Structures are given as C-alpha cells and as structure tokens.
Amino acid sequence: MIICNGKIMTMNGPVIEQGYIKIIGSKIAEIGDMKELDDKNSSGVLPDNSDTRLDVSGMLVMPGIIDAHSHIGITEEKKGVIGDDCNECTNPVTPSLRAIDAINPMDSAFHEAIAAGITGVLVGPGSANVIGGQFAFIKTHGRCIDDMIVKAPAAMKAALGENPKVCYGDQNKYPATRMANAAILRNILRKTQLYNPDEGFDADLEAMLPVIRREIPLKVHAHRADDILTAIRIAKEFNINITLDHCTEGHLIVEHIKKSGFPAIVGTDLTSKNKIEVANMSFKTCGVLNSAGILTAITTDHPVALIQYLSLCAGLSVRAGLPMEEAYKSITINPARICGVDARVGSLEVGKDADIAIFDGNPMNTFTNTVYTIIDGKIVYSKDNTCSTGY
C-alpha cells in the first residue's frame, strides 16, 4: 500500500505538507515528500500498478493514537457486573494477576477506539488494590488477545489514596489508611528484593521481579499531591521506575515531579469531581507539567471517560494551555515512550509498525472525522465502508 498526498505528522521530525508512506506487510517501508515518489514513478522504479494507492489529498496522516492507561475489555461496555473484571477486591496485593487473562477483544469499546483512530492501548487492572496486577500493551484490532499483544507485562499496577483504603476500610480490613497503603507497598517491594526462587516459588514475588529489576515500571495510581509524593518517595527508596498515573494535583507540585524524573499520565479530566482527591482536577495539568519538561501523556482511563474521546481530552488540554504540537505528542509518541513500546509505535518512521490514523482535519476538533485507521498495514476502519471489525 502507498498512502499518497497527505499532510504527514511523523512526530519525530518536521511535518511533510504533501507526502507519502509506503507500507510493506505490517511495516512502514518508506516515507517522504510526494516529489520523491513522483521521481521514482517517472524513472520506472515504481510502476503505477505495483501498489494499492490510497489518495488522502487534504487529509492529515499521523501515527495511530495511543491511550497509556485504560481498562478497555476488562470493564466491558453493555455487560454490567458480569463484564467487569477490573478489580479483585479480595486481597490488596495481587501482582500475579495478568490483564491478558481478562481482556475481552469482543468488547464493543474496541470498535469505538478503532473508529477514533486509536491503535494501541495499555490495559490493566483497576485501583482497588495497593498492587493490582500486570498491564499489557496491545493493539486495538483482533479477536485473540495473544495476537494483539505488543508487550506483556508492560507495567505493574499500584494504587495509593482513596481507592484501596475505601475498598478495604469499608470491609473493616487492612489497609484503611494512607499509611497502610504505603506500608503494604514497601512490604511487597522489600519481600521481592529478598526473594530467592531456589528457596520456594512464589507467584506474586515472581511477578514483582521485573519491577525490582527496573525492567517495567510500577504504574502508580495517585491523584492527590501527597499521594504523588509518597509514590516518588517509595520509588527512590527502592530504586525502581514508576509512572505517575492521573497525577491530578501534579500542577501543584510540578518542581518535585520534575526533580523525580518520572513521567506523568494525566487524566481523565473529562469526568465529574466525584471524589475528594480529584477536587483540584483541571485540564491545565498536562500543560503545566509539559512546560516544565516532564514527559506527559493524556489518558481517558476508559471507561471513566470513553476511550473515543481521547483526542477531545487533548484538545481541551490545548485550550487550557498545552501547545498544539505537544498535544499531538501526548497521544502518540509520548505514551509510546512511557509504555516502553516506542521502538514499534508512536511515530511514523521506516521500520516501525504501520499503525496509522488518517483524519479530515485536526482530530482534537469535535467536527473532525476519522477517515481511515490502519493497524499492522491493514485498513481496519474506513469512514465510507465503516469498520471491518464491527460488532
């Protein structure tokens, strides 16, 4: 396939005002200005009938959009309690749980994601537990989760603040305070440091080893400033990598976050302030953190906000101060970097996966349509023909 005549935003270099992308199999083989392609055609290097041409004149071509924090397929749409496998509320420490064992690719939200140009998502357990389990980075197209995986495990979920203390405190169980949340987290990290498989196998500690080895980050749910600082404090104590997920009050402690060096996955701000810890929620947070040089991504936390509104969340962040160019990065290359999959996705480069979203305008504009979504070199959504993966 050759995508022709589009305005190409590569996310790794200047915008190509009228460019082309050649796809071979599932990978990007060439990318450049249309003049280069015309020269190849005129010289006979590229016969006219050698490729399927997709003319996207007047359209915007960009990397497939990525949501770096989602519960898609785990908290399923339309299925209520029966389709909700997000939180194992029977034990506050469950690192051996794997998202891939609960993600249902038949969840209709995958169709909505694809139709919005979203090609990759980091999916995992919710925030009821201090340690919730393993996240996986997956493509949004497929019927079998094993075929959709890009990286698993990609992160280990942790949570501080209201959710664990409410979940277990309401049952008159431990943890019931923020102190207990932190103590539990320290305890499992220390146990993992001391773990010797030769002395007896432990599935939970085995699952935590990639965190201690800094192979994957601890993905810490933290809204309030003090919870964010506790996450940073514990990460420094144990010399582990973390991501600051939600980071709702991050704009209040921006210098501390910058000094920590940890990235932030901000959002969702497209919801009600239904908890005390999100009282200072604002679309300005991403812009404030970004302007300080902190690596930031924007999330819907689907289904807290619906995943198809990820671009809208980025647009609202622009209105609150985030530069437009940085908003594009916050839903493409930045989440790819934070999720550790930027060698394959997040930008349009030769050798990377051909995951491409094509729009008839700026996707952050509510009136813009997704025209095509391409995953692994295949058109999985077309505005005119609807989605080939329709449910």
N, C-alpha and C positions, 0 to 999 in steps of 0.2 A: 504494500500500500504506500502511496505517496500523498501526503496532505499538502495541498498547494494553495498559495496566495493568501495565507492567513497572517494576521499580526501575532507574532510568536513571542511570548514571555517565557524565557528559558529559566528564570530565577537564578541563573549562575553567570549572567552576563548581560550585555545590552539587549534591548528589545529589537527584534527583527521586524521591521514595519511590513514587509511583504516577503514572507519566507516559505520554506517547505521543510517537511520532515519525511524522511523515507524510513519505513518500517520493514524489517525482515524478520519473519517469525514473531517472536514476542518482544524483540528488542528494537531500539532506535539505532538505525544504521548510518543515517546521515541527517544533518540539519544545517540549513544555510539560507542565503538570500535566493530569491527566485531567479535572479540573473545567473547564478551558478547553475541552476537546474536547466535554464534555457540554453546555456552554453553547452551543457552535456547533451541535450536533445539535438541541437544543431550539428554537433560533431559526430552524432551517431553512437555515442557512448551509452545512451539510454533510449532505446527505441520507444516510440509512442505507445506501443501495445504491451510493453514489458511489465507494467504495474497497473494496479487499480488506482485510479486517481480520485481523490476526494477534494473537490474545489470548495474552499471555505472563504472565498473573497468577502471582505468586510467583516470577518469574524475574528474573535480573539481565541488564540490557541495557547493553552497553559498546561502545566503538569496537573495530573489528577489531584483533586483536593483530598486532604488528609485530616482526620479527626484523631487527636492524640489521647483522648480519654472518652471511652464510650462503653455502654452496656448493651449495644445492639445485639440481638439474637439471644441474649441471656435474659433480659427483661423484654419479653416479646410483646408486640402490639396485638391487640384484639383478644388476648388469651387470659388476661387477669392473673389470679394467683396461680393457676395451673401452668402458665407460661413464664412464671417469674422464678428464676434460679439464681438470682443476683447475690443473695446474702445467706450464708449458712449461720443462722443465728443460734447455734447450739454450743459454740466454742469460740472464744475470742482470738484463738491462734490456730489458723488453718492454712499454713503455707503450701501444703501438698496439694491443695485444690488447683485444678487446671481449667482455665477458661475454655479450652478447646473441647472439654467434655460436656459443656453446657450450651455452647453457641449453636443455635438452630439456623442454618443458612436459609431455611424457608420462611423465616420471619419477614413479613411484608416490608419492614423498615429497610431491608437491603435494597428493595426496588426503589424506595424513595431516595435512598442515598445515591444510587447509581444515576437516577434521573436528575439529581442535583450536581452531578459531576464529581461525586466523592468516590474515589477508587481504593482508598486504604484507610483502615481504622485500627487503633489499638484498643482491644476489648478485654475486659476482665471483670472480676467480682466487685461488688459494692463496698460500702464503707461501714458496715455494721461491726466488723471485727477489727481489732488492732492490726492483725495480719490476716489478710483476706484470701490470698492465693495469687496464682500466676496469670499475668496478662499475656496476650498473644497479639502480634501484628498480623493482620490478614487483609487480603483483597476483598472487595465487596461483591465480587461476582463468583458464583459457584454453587454447586449442590452438595459437595462433600467438603467438610471443613479441612480435611487433611490436604486437599488440593489448593486451598485458599491461603494457607499459612506462608508467611514470609519469614517470620521469626517467632519461635516459641521455645522457652519462655522469653519474653522481651522485657518484662519488669515484674517486680513483686509488689502487690498492693499492701499498703499500710494506711492506717487512719488514726488521726488524733481529733480531739474536740468532742463535739456533742454526740455524734452518732454512736460510737462504741459505748460511751457512758450511759446514754439513754437506753440503748438496746439491752444492756445487761443490768444497769442500775434499776430499771423498771421491773426486772425479774428478781431483784434483790440479790444479784450476783456480782462478782468481780469481773470487770472494772466498773466502778460507779463514779470515778473522779478522773480529772485530767492527770493527776499524779499517778493513778493506777495505769492509765493508758501508757504513759511514758515508762513506767516500771516494767510493764509487760514487754514493751518493745525492747528495752535494754536486756531483759532476761533472755529473750529468744536470740538476740544477736550474740550475747555472751556464750550461750549454750552452743551456738553454731561455731564460734571461734574454738571452742574446746572439743568439738565433735570429732570422734575418730571412728570411721565406719568399721574398722577392724575389730572394734570392741562391741559391735552390735549395730545393726541397721536401724535408722530412724527416718521415716519418710519425710517428716516435717523439717528436720535438720538438713537432710539431703537437699531438699528444695531450697533451703536458705543459703546453701554454699555459694551459688553464683553471685549472691548479694555481697557476702563477705569477701569474695574474690574480686569484686568490682567488675564482674562480667555483665551484670544487669543492674539497673538502679532500683532502689526502693522507691516506689511510686506513692508519695505521701499525700493523702487527703488532708488538707489543712486550710481552713477558711480564715480564722482569726489570727491577728498578728502574733499573739503569744504562742499559738499552736505552730505557726510557721517557724518561729524562733526555736521552739522545742525541737522541731524536726531538724533544723540546722545544727543545733547543739549536739543531738544524738549522732547525727551523721559525722560530725567532726570527732566525737569521742571514739567511734568505731571505724573511722577512715573508710566510709562507704560513699557511693554515689547515690544521690536522691534527685527526684523531680518534685517540685512544689506544685501540687495539683489543686486547682481552683484559685489558691493564692488571693482570696477575695480582699484581704486587707493589705496586700503586698505594697500598694501605693503609699501606705503609712510608714513602712519600714524599708523603703527602697534601698538605702545605703547598706543596710545589713544583708539584704539579699544579694546585692551586687558584690559585696565583700566575700560572701559564701562561695560564689562561682557557680551556684546551682541554677538550672533553668526553671522557668515557670510555665505551667499550662493553665491559662486563665479562663475562667468561666464556670458554669454558664451564667451570664448576667441577664439572659432573656427569660427570666422567671420571677416569681414573687419573692419578697424577703420574708420567707415563711419560717425562718429560724433566727434566733438571737445572733448567732455567729455570722450571719450574712447581712447584718444591719447596714454595713458600710459598702455594700455591693455597688459597683459602678463600672460603666463601660470605659471609663478613663484609665482603669488599672493597667491594661495592656500597654497603652501608650506611655504611661509614666515609667513602667519597667523597661520598655523598649528604649526609651530615650536615655536611660541610664546605662545602656549597653548590655542589658540582661537578655539572654536568649529566651524568646517568648513564643508561645503558640496559643491559639484560641480553640476552645472546645465547647461543644453543646452539652456534654455529659449526658448524651441521649440515654434514656428518654426524658430526663429532667427538662431539657428543651429538645425539640425534634431535630434529628440529625440533618434533615434537608435545609435547616435554617442556619447552618454553619457560616455560609457566605454572608448572610444577613447580619450575624453577630460581628463578623469582621467589619462590615460596613458601618455598623453602629459604633464600633470602636474608632473608626476613622472620624466619624462625626464628633467623637469625644477627644480627638487629638492624635490618634495614631496615624502616621504618614501613610498614604495610599500604598506606596511601594512596600512598606513594612507589613501592611495588612495582607497583601498577596503572599508574602513570605510566611506570615503567621499561620497560613492554612495550606502550605506546600512544603517548602524546603526546611523551615524551622521545625515543624513537628516530625519530619523525617529524621532530622539530626537528633532531636530529643529521644526519639524512639529507637535510634541506632540502626536505621534502615536506609540512610541517605546514599549508600553505595548503589542502591537499586531504584529508589523512587524519590520524588520530591522536587526534581528539576528535569528539564529536557536536555539530555546530553547523550552523545553517542555511547552505546554500550549499556545504557540504563533500560529498565523495563519500559515498554511502550504503553504507559498509563497516562492518558491524555484527556483533558476536558476542553471542549470547544463550545463557546458561547456567542450569542449575537450581540453582546455588549459586556460591560463590567458585571461580573457575577454578584457583586455586592449591591447592585441596583435591583430593587424588587421587581422591576418590569423586564429584566433580562431573562432570556430562555436558554436552557441547555440545549444545544443542537445535536452534539454527539458526545458520548462517553466511550472511551476506548480503554480496555484493560488487556494487558498482555498482547497487544497488537490486534485485538478483535473489537469490532464495534458492538458493544453490549447495550447501547441505548442510542436511538435516533428519534429526534423530535417528530419527524414525519411518520415514522413507522412504529413509534412507541418502543418499549423496551423488550428485547428478545428474551429477557429473564422475567417477564411479567408474572405476577402471582394471581 
